[in-house]
Amino acid sequence: MEYTYPLSLDWSKQEVIDVIAYFQAVEQAYEKGINKKELMDKYRRFKEIVPGKSEEKQMCNEFEKDSGFSSYRTIEKAKELEDDKKVKM
């Protein structure tokens, strides 16, 4: 698929890498599944970079519009699972 990740010019190089890693984890949940702990670790790091709810919602909506993958639904599903389970959308 051809799409871009929502990013901010204010972020450091490492922050950009970490946000992309989070969105790639969401993609992985849809494509082949991902370990819940790995996904939630990447989400926690994403929330350190994007702490505001409105900014998170805006970025995740932009990502979903471009990719078809819902960050919100992926995280909600992960929260319902036990820690050792795989998140598969």
Rosetta blueprint (number, residue, H / E / L):
1 M L
2 E L
3 Y L
4 T L
5 Y L
6 P L
7 L L
8 S L
9 L L
10 D L
11 W L
12 S L
13 K H
14 Q H
15 E H
16 V H
17 I H
18 D H
19 V H
20 I H
21 A H
22 Y H
23 F H
24 Q H
25 A H
26 V H
27 E H
28 Q H
29 A H
30 Y H
31 E H
32 K L
33 G L
34 I E
35 N E
36 K H
37 K H
38 E H
39 L H
40 M H
41 D H
42 K H
43 Y H
44 R H
45 R H
46 F H
47 K H
48 E H
49 I H
50 V L
51 P L
52 G L
53 K H
54 S H
55 E H
56 E H
57 K H
58 Q H
59 M H
60 C H
61 N H
62 E H
63 F H
64 E H
65 K H
66 D H
67 S H
68 G L
69 F L
70 S L
71 S H
72 Y H
73 R H
74 T H
75 I H
76 E H
77 K H
78 A H
79 K H
80 E H
81 L L
82 E L
83 D L
84 D L
85 K L
86 K E
87 V E
88 K L
89 M L
